[in-house]
Amino acid sequence: MNYFAKRIIPCLDIDNGKVVKGTNFINIKEMGDPTSMAKKYNDEGADELVLLDISATYQERNTMINVVSSVAKVTFIPLTIGGGIRNLDDIYRLLEAGADKISLNSIAIKNPELITQAAKRFGTQCVVVAIDTKKDPSKDNKRKVYIQGGRQYSGKELTVWAKEVYDRGAGEILLTSMDTDGTKKGYDTQALESIKKLINIPIIASGGAGKKEDFLEIFQKNIADAALAASIFHQDEIKISGLKNYLKINKIPIRI
């Protein structure tokens, strides 16, 4: 495996057992069944899959173990699972159900020590910290970090939190820009650049992909190690195989 190969990662946002997608974290629409969609992406050549139970934390319930088990049976690529994780036991259950990595978001803010504990117990390669961020126009557009599915300001500023996450042993950061999420106007390159220079772990860019050039831009600038997208893949606006061929033609190291 080429460690430096860039990765293409479809994301399945799951609410009440169905894949959904919104814009700027609102206007949620149902997209389909997670298991069948996961199998489709596995067969199309996705490098990994991310499954996020977007209402688990807000509804104070556990992550969908049954969905994870079902998806794991039909896929052969790494699975990252997030949403509703509260402790090491929750992480263990998800890994046992078929997850390869877990994604911590709200709980990482509330209990940062869980990042450290999870990295020590399961290995840094298992621990992804998801950060949802958006600009604060009243404070020179500094980026705030939000939790509870984007509903609540965490009190943290993006660069400070990203550095703490890195120092605590996270293996990757999944950075979602709430400003660009679902807009199809491109990734938030400024947000990615702001944390790239502070940390030495892979960054997954999320929020805003609308065309092949958006993927090419962040890879050419070397401000992301992987690109995550949802609606453009769900609606077949871009095929993963076609995207990968386009990136390869443009000299981006990618697994075909």
C-alpha positions as CSV (number, residue, x, y, z in Angstrom):
1,M,0.0,0.0,0.0
2,N,1.3,3.4,-0.9
3,Y,1.1,5.6,2.2
4,F,1.2,8.7,0.1
5,A,-1.7,7.8,-2.2
6,K,-4.6,10.2,-1.8
7,R,-7.9,8.6,-0.8
8,I,-11.5,9.1,-2.0
9,I,-14.1,8.5,0.7
10,P,-17.8,8.5,0.3
11,C,-19.7,9.5,3.5
12,L,-23.0,8.0,4.5
13,D,-24.8,10.3,7.0
14,I,-27.4,8.0,8.7
15,D,-30.5,9.1,10.5
16,N,-33.0,6.5,11.8
17,G,-31.4,3.8,9.7
18,K,-31.5,5.7,6.4
19,V,-28.8,7.6,4.5
20,V,-29.6,11.3,4.4
21,K,-28.0,14.5,3.1
22,G,-28.5,18.2,3.8
23,T,-27.0,21.6,3.0
24,N,-25.1,23.6,5.6
25,F,-26.2,20.9,8.1
26,I,-29.9,21.5,7.5
27,N,-32.6,20.7,4.9
28,I,-32.1,16.9,5.4
29,K,-33.3,14.6,2.6
30,E,-33.5,10.8,2.6
31,M,-31.1,9.2,0.0
32,G,-31.3,5.4,0.5
33,D,-30.4,2.2,2.3
34,P,-26.9,2.3,4.0
35,T,-26.0,-1.4,3.3
36,S,-26.8,-1.3,-0.5
37,M,-25.1,2.1,-0.9
38,A,-22.0,0.9,1.0
39,K,-21.7,-2.1,-1.3
40,K,-22.1,0.1,-4.4
41,Y,-19.2,2.3,-3.2
42,N,-17.1,-0.7,-2.3
43,D,-17.6,-2.1,-5.8
44,E,-16.9,1.2,-7.5
45,G,-13.4,1.6,-6.0
46,A,-13.9,3.8,-3.0
47,D,-10.8,3.7,-0.7
48,E,-12.7,3.9,2.5
49,L,-16.2,4.6,3.8
50,V,-17.4,6.9,6.6
51,L,-20.7,6.2,8.3
52,L,-21.9,8.9,10.6
53,D,-25.0,8.4,12.8
54,I,-25.9,12.1,12.7
55,S,-28.6,12.1,15.3
56,A,-27.2,9.6,17.9
57,T,-25.4,12.2,20.0
58,Y,-28.3,14.7,19.8
59,Q,-30.8,12.0,20.7
60,E,-28.5,10.6,23.4
61,R,-28.5,7.0,22.1
62,N,-25.9,4.5,21.0
63,T,-24.5,4.2,17.5
64,M,-26.3,1.8,15.1
65,I,-24.4,-1.5,15.7
66,N,-26.8,-3.4,13.5
67,V,-26.1,-1.1,10.5
68,V,-22.3,-1.4,11.1
69,S,-22.5,-5.2,11.1
70,S,-24.6,-5.2,8.0
71,V,-22.3,-2.9,6.1
72,A,-19.1,-4.7,7.2
73,K,-20.5,-7.9,5.7
74,V,-20.7,-6.5,2.2
75,T,-17.6,-4.3,2.1
76,F,-13.9,-5.0,2.0
77,I,-12.5,-1.4,2.5
78,P,-11.8,0.4,5.8
79,L,-14.9,1.6,7.7
80,T,-14.9,4.6,9.9
81,I,-17.9,4.9,12.2
82,G,-19.0,7.9,14.2
83,G,-22.0,9.3,16.2
84,G,-23.1,8.5,19.7
85,I,-19.8,7.2,21.0
86,R,-19.4,8.0,24.7
87,N,-16.7,5.7,26.1
88,L,-14.1,3.0,25.4
89,D,-16.7,0.3,25.6
90,D,-18.7,1.9,22.8
91,I,-15.6,2.0,20.7
92,Y,-14.8,-1.7,21.4
93,R,-18.4,-2.7,20.4
94,L,-18.1,-0.8,17.1
95,L,-14.7,-2.3,16.3
96,E,-16.0,-5.7,17.2
97,A,-19.0,-5.1,14.8
98,G,-16.7,-4.5,11.9
99,A,-15.5,-0.9,12.2
100,D,-11.8,-0.3,11.4
101,K,-11.7,3.2,12.8
102,I,-14.0,5.3,15.0
103,S,-14.8,9.0,14.7
104,L,-15.1,11.2,17.8
105,N,-16.7,14.6,17.5
106,S,-18.9,16.0,20.3
107,I,-17.6,13.6,22.9
108,A,-14.0,14.6,22.1
109,I,-14.8,18.2,23.1
110,K,-16.7,17.2,26.2
111,N,-14.1,14.6,27.3
112,P,-10.8,15.2,25.5
113,E,-9.2,12.5,27.6
114,L,-11.1,9.9,25.6
115,I,-8.9,10.7,22.6
116,T,-5.8,9.9,24.7
117,Q,-7.4,6.7,26.2
118,A,-8.7,5.4,22.8
119,A,-5.3,6.0,21.1
120,K,-3.5,4.1,23.9
121,R,-5.9,1.2,24.0
122,F,-6.8,0.7,20.3
123,G,-3.9,2.5,18.5
124,T,-3.7,5.9,17.0
125,Q,-4.6,4.5,13.5
126,C,-8.1,3.7,14.9
127,V,-8.9,7.2,16.2
128,V,-10.3,9.8,13.9
129,V,-11.4,13.1,15.4
130,A,-14.1,14.9,13.4
131,I,-14.2,18.7,13.6
132,D,-17.2,20.7,12.4
133,T,-16.2,24.3,11.9
134,K,-17.6,27.6,10.5
135,K,-16.5,31.2,10.3
136,D,-17.5,33.8,12.9
137,P,-18.0,37.1,11.0
138,S,-18.0,39.0,14.3
139,K,-14.4,37.8,15.1
140,D,-12.4,38.4,11.9
141,N,-13.8,35.2,10.4
142,K,-12.0,33.1,13.0
143,R,-13.3,29.5,12.8
144,K,-15.3,28.2,15.6
145,V,-15.8,24.5,16.4
146,Y,-19.4,23.2,16.7
147,I,-20.8,20.0,18.3
148,Q,-24.2,18.2,18.5
149,G,-24.4,17.9,14.7
150,G,-23.5,21.6,14.2
151,R,-26.2,22.8,16.6
152,Q,-24.0,24.1,19.5
153,Y,-20.8,26.2,19.7
154,S,-18.2,24.3,21.6
155,G,-16.2,27.3,22.9
156,K,-13.2,26.1,20.9
157,E,-11.3,27.8,18.1
158,L,-10.3,25.5,15.1
159,T,-6.5,25.8,15.1
160,V,-6.3,25.5,18.9
161,W,-8.6,22.4,19.0
162,A,-6.8,20.7,16.0
163,K,-3.5,21.1,17.7
164,E,-4.8,19.6,21.0
165,V,-6.4,16.7,19.1
166,Y,-3.0,16.0,17.4
167,D,-1.1,16.2,20.7
168,R,-3.5,13.8,22.4
169,G,-2.8,11.1,19.8
170,A,-5.5,11.2,17.2
171,G,-4.5,9.4,14.0
172,E,-6.5,11.5,11.6
173,I,-8.6,14.7,11.5
174,L,-11.9,14.8,9.5
175,L,-12.5,18.5,8.9
176,T,-15.9,19.5,7.8
177,S,-16.6,23.1,6.9
178,M,-20.2,24.0,7.7
179,D,-19.9,27.0,5.5
180,T,-19.3,24.9,2.4
181,D,-21.1,21.7,3.3
182,G,-23.5,20.6,0.6
183,T,-23.0,23.8,-1.5
184,K,-20.9,22.1,-4.2
185,K,-18.7,25.2,-4.4
186,G,-15.5,23.6,-3.4
187,Y,-13.7,22.6,-0.2
188,D,-12.8,25.2,2.4
189,T,-9.1,25.5,1.4
190,Q,-8.4,28.2,4.0
191,A,-9.6,26.1,6.9
192,L,-7.6,23.1,5.6
193,E,-4.4,25.3,5.2
194,S,-4.8,26.7,8.8
195,I,-4.5,23.3,10.4
196,K,-2.2,21.5,7.9
197,K,0.8,23.6,9.1
198,L,0.1,22.7,12.7
199,I,-0.2,18.9,12.6
200,N,1.6,15.9,11.2
201,I,-1.3,13.5,10.7
202,P,-3.6,12.9,7.8
203,I,-6.4,15.3,7.1
204,I,-9.7,14.3,5.5
205,A,-11.3,17.2,3.7
206,S,-15.1,17.4,4.0
207,G,-17.8,19.8,2.8
208,G,-18.3,21.4,-0.5
209,A,-17.1,19.1,-3.3
210,G,-19.1,19.7,-6.5
211,K,-16.8,18.9,-9.4
212,K,-13.6,16.9,-10.1
213,E,-11.5,20.1,-10.0
214,D,-12.4,20.6,-6.3
215,F,-10.6,17.3,-5.4
216,L,-7.7,18.1,-7.6
217,E,-7.3,21.5,-6.0
218,I,-6.8,20.3,-2.4
219,F,-4.5,17.4,-3.5
220,Q,-2.3,19.7,-5.7
221,K,-2.1,22.2,-2.8
222,N,-1.2,19.2,-0.5
223,I,-3.6,20.4,2.2
224,A,-5.5,17.1,2.5
225,D,-4.6,13.5,2.4
226,A,-8.1,12.3,1.6
227,A,-11.3,13.9,0.2
228,L,-14.7,13.0,1.6
229,A,-18.0,13.7,-0.3
230,A,-21.6,12.6,-0.1
231,S,-24.3,14.0,-2.4
232,I,-22.2,14.1,-5.6
233,F,-21.6,10.4,-5.2
234,H,-25.1,9.5,-4.0
235,Q,-26.7,11.3,-7.0
236,D,-24.1,9.9,-9.5
237,E,-23.0,13.4,-10.5
238,I,-19.4,12.1,-10.2
239,K,-18.4,8.4,-10.5
240,I,-15.5,7.3,-8.3
241,S,-13.8,5.5,-11.1
242,G,-14.0,8.5,-13.3
243,L,-12.7,10.8,-10.6
244,K,-9.8,8.6,-9.9
245,N,-8.8,8.4,-13.5
246,Y,-9.0,12.2,-13.8
247,L,-6.8,12.6,-10.7
248,K,-4.3,10.1,-12.1
249,I,-4.1,11.9,-15.4
250,N,-3.3,15.0,-13.4
251,K,-0.5,13.2,-11.6
252,I,-2.1,12.8,-8.2
253,P,-1.0,9.5,-6.6
254,I,-4.2,7.5,-6.3
255,R,-5.2,3.8,-6.1
256,I,-7.0,2.7,-9.2
